[in-house]
Amino acid sequence: MKDLLLLLFVAAAFATGNHAATQTTAFRLTNRTMQTIDGFGASDAWSMWQIGTCEDSLQTKVADWLFSTETFEDGSPRGIGLSIWRFNAGAGSATQGESAQINPDTRTEFYAHQEGQRRFLHLARERGVPTFLAFYNSPPIHLTQNGLATNTGRDGTLNLRPDAYDDFAAYIADMLQTAEREDSIHFDYVCPVNEPDGHWNWQGPKQEGSPATNREVARLAREMDREFTHRGITTKILVNESSDLRCMLATHHTDWQRGNEIQCFWNPDSADTYVGNLKHIAPLLAGHSYWTNTPVLTPEHPDYETKGLYGYRQQLKKAFDHVDAGFWMTELCIMSNDEEIHGGGGFDFSMEVALYVARVMHYDLTVANARSWQWWRAAGGDYKDGLIRFYPERERPASPRGMRRGAIQHNRVRDSKLMWTLGQFSRFVRPGAVRLEMEGNMQLSGLMLSAYRNTDGTTAIVAINYSKEDRHIRINGTKKKSANAYRTSDIEDENLKHNGSVRLRNVELPARSVTTLCF
């Protein structure tokens, strides 16, 4: 009798557990259209000058990972299909050697000597990348006030000689035309200033950079507009690549001269800084999602609508609703305040960082209505700033130019769950896609879903399961019964893996995974 009771108890417990595991959470796909997506990308900063001079096989591996839209025989993507490539245009600090007051690996050449980076422009174009963006951290060293590409010893104004605004505009135009003439690369966008409002340290030795006031940014944009018009250049000017979303909304760790950027650049009443009437200005304002990714507040929190991961982006969305410009998120990596994943130190190959970033992407896209989302470095070192971990072993022969370039040998690269998780969006949400609003409880369930309709009529739903439990979802609102599923998880070989066709009325989302449903 006892054995029978024990058997019945175990059977009941198993049935209960199985029922709990198969409970489904319903979401509804609507036809309400939101923002148009311009693309997903990453930058070539600080690593591609090295990888672009490595053996062809390594370059091919990296280029396929980043740019390819081809698939293997099992249907799994060969790469993540980035659609925007962000080019770090050089200020020439590498020519100064140690006197540049900048860390060796972060110095840049002038365009003529950026062979490795230019190689990856070609590799990106060969694999169908449609959009190229060039950005400057500093004006070229021969035009700066202190003769450096870093702001050492200066105040918070643009490190550009007051008489050299037209010269900087001409320098940028020369670079764009050289790229067209010598590399057959057309840059769709160029940003002349990067994080001009930043509270990070522009003082060397660190990296190239310069602060700038809103009036200085607007003056430079006007000079560039005149120069581009004169030369017939069609590249669009992108401002302002803000260092912090809060600088776009108000003043943050700075003064009135750098802040309130949405209103300053896009409200016609801001006569000194308005750029919306320029022929070559892109109808966009670019910013970086650093420092605003925590805390993750609950709807019951009194600051939920104004602070934290949701609140800052909700404010951003409301502010952009009142101007004739869209929002591009053009840079993010892990920083010291990202304590949930132990800060930026040390590269992490696991889903821990990948899911954390996927959550930021979800909020940037669905709350702030970002039209583009771009990671910082395509490849990096022992820090959480690269999609790919690059391991160089360099010899440093004496150089007649005093540069830090050396012969690159025995290089290795390794992919990451972060790279493939970015691919859950970039590979299946293509330029021109329109985001469709999804209905469902995403605040308390650990599930985050966003949907996109591509120009070819296909639909992609990116489903993030942030929880530590397997979940099941049902997609309502479509006549489709099934979809192709692609998944990235902590399983070693499950990197954007094609998991076949799944029924939309009961989709399994394994714990700590990202799945894209395509139909």
Secondary structure, 3 states (H helix, E strand, C coil): CHHHHHHHHHHHHHHHHHHHHCCEEEEEEEEEEEEECCEEEEECCCCHHHHCCCCHHHHHHHHHHHHCCCECCCCCECCCCCCEEEEEECCCHHHHHHHHCECHHHCCCCHHHCHHHHHHHHHHHHCCCCEEEEEECCCCHHHCCCCCCCCCCCCCCCCCCCCCHHHHHHHHHHHHHHHHHHHCCCCCEEECCCCCCCCCCCCCCECCCCCCCHHHHHHHHHHHHHHHHHHCCCCEEEEEEECCHHHHHCCCCCCCCCCCHHHHHHCCCCCCCCCCCCCCEEEEEEEECCCCCCCCCCCCCCCCCCCHHHHHHHHHHHHHCCCCCEEEEEECCCCCCCHHHCCCECCCCCHHHHHHHHHHHHHHHHCCCCCEEEEEEEEECCECCEEEEEEEEEECCCCCCCCCCCEEEEEEEECCHHHHHHHHHHCCCCCCCEEEEEECCCCCCCEEEEEEECCCCCEEEEEEECCCCCEEEEEECCCCCEEEEEEECCCCCCCCEEEEEEECCCEEECCCEEEEEEC
